[in-house]
């Protein structure tokens, strides 16, 4: 064996055992193992309808979408058919959504980062 080669092998063995890296290219370069990739990367659309207790659409309700990581809140006013739409919603973050009108509020729903749907549709029922 060439001088210093044993040290090199010991160093590589140390890195493989303790750091989880190993040579992967033909030149002896070291590279970490592939990282797990998040499935929910990108943006989604959150759509839905605000309705009353009899499932009639509510026009003019304010719908709130809160990003639970940075606490930013976006709002949208429901159209004459009670519909609302939020675009460019970060799929990697959890969100809460609810609607309010005339002192009434819907239960809060969660739009989870674990949900892989690119279009999240929900119904918000005012009490």
Buried (B, 14 or more C-beta within 10 A) or exposed (E): EEEEEEEEEEEBEEBEEEEEEBEEEEEEEEEEEEEEEEEBEEEBBBBBBBBBEEEEBBBEBBBBBBBBEEEEEBEBEBBEEBBBEBEEBBBEBBBBBBBBBEEEBBEEBEBBBEEEEEEBEBEBBBE
